[in-house]
Amino acid sequence: MTVTRPFESERSTVRNGDVELAVYTAGVSEGPTLVLVHGWPDNHALWNHVVGLLADRYRVVTYDSRGAGDSTVPARTRGYRLDAMASDLRAVIDAVSPDAPVHVLGHDWGAVEAWELVAEADAPLRISSYTSVSGPNLDHLALWARSRLRRPTPRNLAQVFAQTRASWYTVTFHVPPLARVRMYRMKRKGWTQFIGEFSDVPAAMVEESPTLLDDAWNGLRIYRANLLPRFTSPRRRYVTVPVHLIVNTRDAAVRPFHYEDTPRWVADLSRTDLDAGHWSPLSHPWDIARITSEFVDGIESRRQTAST
């Protein structure tokens, strides 16, 4: 089974300080620009099925995040801080659409990175909308957990425990010997089998990158650079960019209930629940493409109406 439609992409390089990012552009030049951001341990190819479904109507941009694919691999953990990752996204946006804001779609850590940028005061000047899949704003997540622990009802405690249990693997990523064991197990099992068991992704939908294991190992620095600082010192981050949440209800890594508090922080928020696991861009690309395009088209219509 596959849904990838043939599309041609043009590769370019965007420099952000010492980092060079491999950028891929497909679709129609006259359509709205969508920038898609992948997470761990993927590279831009995560989006191939989705790009194939969008390229007939939009200009679709994907790129390898720092530490992944053909982009620069920073040597130090601090090179993977969220402010640096968000700066990469801004650099890509400025390069591919210098004169107009874009729409952003992020998954996993790509969604976390995008949250970092859309919470900046000037974000509406560069981003028209943001669609988030399986990646929370870490400040919002930390504040949600604190609010539940301050009111320790059985329901609140159960939710925090469930998310903590779902995220336990991140603790091992902070301990190099344990991280090596996890990487060895993933290599021995094989990525296609792992992702099939974890997220119900059919094998035919998975294209294993030749840099996968290197990307996975490099990407562990994202966890080490960001989780502890964000959870010990969360910020109150308000967002005015229109946001649409695609909430995978069977996501084993990001439990759905922590989004209950997101309306506190996002002024223009909508949501679609999807009966899918964590890697929905692979298992349900047609749904991701449909939901995103409906949201983007709505935002474009609002903008055109406001300008007349």
C-alpha positions in Angstrom: 0.0 0.0 0.0 1.3 3.4 -0.9 -0.3 6.8 -1.5 2.7 8.8 -2.7 2.0 10.6 -5.9 4.9 11.4 -8.2 6.3 14.9 -7.6 9.5 16.7 -8.5 11.4 18.7 -5.9 14.2 21.2 -6.2 17.0 21.1 -3.7 18.7 24.2 -2.3 20.7 25.1 0.7 19.8 27.7 3.4 22.5 28.9 5.7 21.7 30.0 9.3 25.0 31.0 11.0 27.2 28.0 11.0 24.4 25.6 9.9 23.6 24.6 6.4 20.1 23.2 5.9 19.1 21.0 2.9 15.8 22.3 1.6 13.4 20.7 -0.9 10.7 22.6 -2.8 7.9 21.0 -4.7 4.5 21.9 -6.1 3.0 24.9 -7.8 4.8 28.2 -7.6 1.6 30.3 -7.6 0.0 28.4 -4.6 0.3 29.2 -0.9 3.6 28.2 0.6 3.5 25.4 3.2 6.7 24.6 5.2 6.7 21.1 6.7 9.0 20.4 9.7 9.9 16.8 10.6 10.8 15.4 14.1 13.0 12.6 15.6 14.5 10.5 14.1 13.2 11.4 10.7 14.4 13.7 7.9 12.5 15.6 5.2 11.4 12.3 3.6 8.9 11.7 6.4 6.6 14.1 4.5 6.9 12.4 1.0 3.4 10.9 1.1 1.9 14.2 2.3 3.8 16.3 -0.2 2.5 14.1 -3.0 -1.0 14.8 -1.9 -0.5 18.6 -1.6 1.8 19.4 -4.4 -0.9 19.9 -7.0 -2.3 22.9 -5.1 0.5 24.4 -3.0 4.1 25.2 -3.0 5.4 22.7 -0.5 8.8 23.1 1.3 10.5 20.4 3.4 14.0 20.4 4.9 16.4 18.3 6.9 16.6 19.8 10.4 20.0 20.3 11.9 21.6 17.0 12.9 19.5 15.1 10.3 19.8 14.0 6.7 22.1 16.3 4.6 22.0 19.2 7.0 24.8 20.3 9.3 25.4 18.2 12.5 26.3 20.5 15.4 28.9 19.0 17.6 27.6 20.3 21.0 24.4 19.7 22.7 23.7 23.4 23.1 23.5 23.6 19.3 20.2 21.7 19.5 18.4 24.2 21.8 14.9 25.1 20.7 15.8 28.7 20.0 18.4 27.5 17.5 16.0 25.1 15.9 13.3 27.8 15.6 15.9 30.1 14.1 16.5 27.5 11.4 12.8 27.4 10.6 12.7 31.2 10.4 15.7 31.2 8.1 14.0 28.7 5.8 10.8 30.8 5.8 12.8 33.9 5.0 14.6 32.1 2.1 11.7 30.5 0.4 9.1 33.3 1.0 10.8 36.6 1.8 7.8 38.7 0.8 4.8 36.8 2.2 4.0 34.7 5.3 3.8 30.9 5.0 1.8 28.1 6.5 3.6 25.7 8.8 2.9 22.0 9.5 5.1 20.3 12.1 5.3 16.7 13.5 6.9 15.5 16.7 10.0 17.6 17.5 9.3 19.5 14.3 6.0 20.6 15.9 7.8 21.5 19.1 10.3 23.7 17.2 7.4 25.4 15.3 5.6 26.1 18.6 8.8 27.9 19.7 8.6 30.2 16.7 4.9 30.8 16.5 5.0 32.1 20.2 7.4 34.9 19.2 5.8 38.4 19.0 6.6 38.9 15.4 5.4 35.4 14.3 2.3 36.6 12.5 4.4 38.6 10.1 6.0 35.4 8.8 3.5 32.7 9.6 -0.1 32.7 8.5 -1.1 29.5 10.2 0.3 26.6 12.1 -0.8 23.0 12.1 0.6 20.9 14.9 0.8 17.1 14.9 2.1 15.1 17.9 4.4 17.8 19.3 3.4 20.0 22.2 4.7 23.4 23.2 7.0 22.3 26.0 6.2 25.4 28.1 2.5 24.7 27.9 3.1 21.0 28.7 5.1 21.8 31.8 2.5 24.3 33.0 -0.3 21.8 32.4 1.5 19.2 34.5 2.2 21.7 37.3 -1.5 22.8 37.3 -2.6 19.2 37.6 -0.2 18.5 40.4 -1.4 21.6 42.3 -4.9 20.1 42.2 -4.2 16.4 42.9 -7.6 14.9 42.1 -7.6 11.3 41.0 -8.2 12.4 37.4 -5.4 14.9 37.4 -2.9 12.6 38.9 -3.9 9.8 36.4 -3.3 12.1 33.5 0.1 13.3 34.7 1.1 9.6 35.4 -0.1 8.5 32.0 1.9 11.2 30.2 5.0 10.5 32.4 4.7 6.8 31.6 4.4 7.5 27.9 7.5 9.7 28.0 9.7 7.5 30.2 12.0 6.7 27.2 13.2 10.3 27.2 14.9 9.6 30.5 17.1 6.9 28.9 18.0 9.4 26.2 19.7 11.6 28.8 22.0 8.7 29.9 24.5 7.8 27.1 24.9 4.1 28.0 21.2 3.6 28.2 20.7 5.6 25.0 23.2 3.3 23.2 21.2 0.2 24.4 18.0 1.7 23.0 19.7 2.6 19.7 21.1 -1.0 19.4 17.7 -2.5 20.1 16.2 -0.2 17.4 18.8 -1.2 14.9 18.4 -4.9 15.7 14.6 -4.8 15.3 14.7 -2.6 12.3 13.0 0.8 11.9 10.2 -0.6 9.7 9.2 -3.2 12.2 9.5 -0.8 15.2 7.4 1.9 13.6 4.8 -0.7 12.6 4.5 -2.0 16.1 4.6 1.4 17.8 2.3 3.3 15.4 0.5 0.8 13.2 2.4 2.0 10.1 2.2 -0.4 7.2 5.7 -1.5 6.0 4.9 -0.3 2.5 4.5 3.3 3.8 8.0 3.4 5.4 11.1 4.5 3.5 14.2 3.9 5.7 16.7 6.7 5.3 20.3 5.6 4.9 21.2 8.2 7.6 18.5 7.0 10.0 20.7 5.6 12.8 23.1 8.6 12.6 20.1 11.0 12.7 18.6 9.1 15.6 21.9 9.4 17.6 22.4 13.0 16.7 18.9 13.9 17.6 19.1 12.6 21.1 20.8 16.0 21.8 17.5 17.7 21.2 16.1 15.9 24.2 19.1 16.7 26.4 19.2 20.3 25.4 15.6 21.1 26.0 13.5 18.9 28.3 15.0 19.7 31.7 15.3 23.5 31.1 11.7 23.7 29.9 10.2 21.6 32.6 12.1 23.3 35.4 11.5 26.9 34.2 8.5 27.0 31.9 7.4 30.3 30.4 4.0 31.7 29.8 3.9 31.6 26.0 0.9 33.2 24.2 0.2 32.6 20.5 -1.7 34.8 18.2 -1.0 32.9 15.0 -4.1 30.7 14.1 -3.3 27.1 15.3 -4.9 23.8 14.3 -4.2 20.8 16.5 -4.3 17.4 14.8 -4.5 15.1 17.9 -3.7 11.5 17.3 -5.9 9.7 19.8 -3.8 6.5 19.8 -0.5 8.4 20.2 1.6 6.3 22.6 4.2 9.1 23.1 2.0 12.3 23.3 -1.2 11.7 25.2 -4.2 13.7 24.0 -5.4 15.2 27.3 -2.6 17.6 27.9 -4.1 19.8 25.1 -7.0 20.6 27.4 -5.2 23.8 28.5 -4.0 24.9 25.1 -7.0 27.4 24.7 -5.4 29.3 27.6 -2.4 30.1 25.5 -3.7 30.2 21.9 -6.1 33.0 20.9 -7.3 31.3 17.6 -7.4 27.6 18.1 -9.1 24.7 16.4 -8.7 20.9 16.7 -9.3 17.7 14.8 -9.0 14.3 16.6 -7.6 11.6 14.4 -7.9 7.9 15.1 -4.2 7.3 14.5 -0.9 6.6 16.3 2.2 8.8 16.6 3.5 8.6 13.0 0.3 9.7 11.3 2.1 11.4 8.5 3.1 7.9 7.4 0.0 5.9 8.5 -2.6 8.5 7.6 -1.0 11.0 5.1 -4.4 11.5 3.3 -5.9 12.7 6.5 -3.0 14.9 7.4 -3.1 16.4 3.9 -6.9 16.9 3.9 -7.1 18.5 7.4 -4.1 20.8 6.7 -5.4 21.9 3.4 -8.9 22.6 4.8 -7.3 24.7 7.5 -5.0 26.5 5.2 -7.7 27.3 2.7 -9.9 28.7 5.5 -7.1 31.0 6.6 -6.4 32.1 3.0 -10.1 32.9 2.5 -10.2 34.9 5.7 -7.1 36.9 4.7 -8.4 37.6 1.2 -11.8 38.8 2.7 -10.0 41.1 5.1 -7.9 42.6 2.3 -11.0 43.5 0.2 
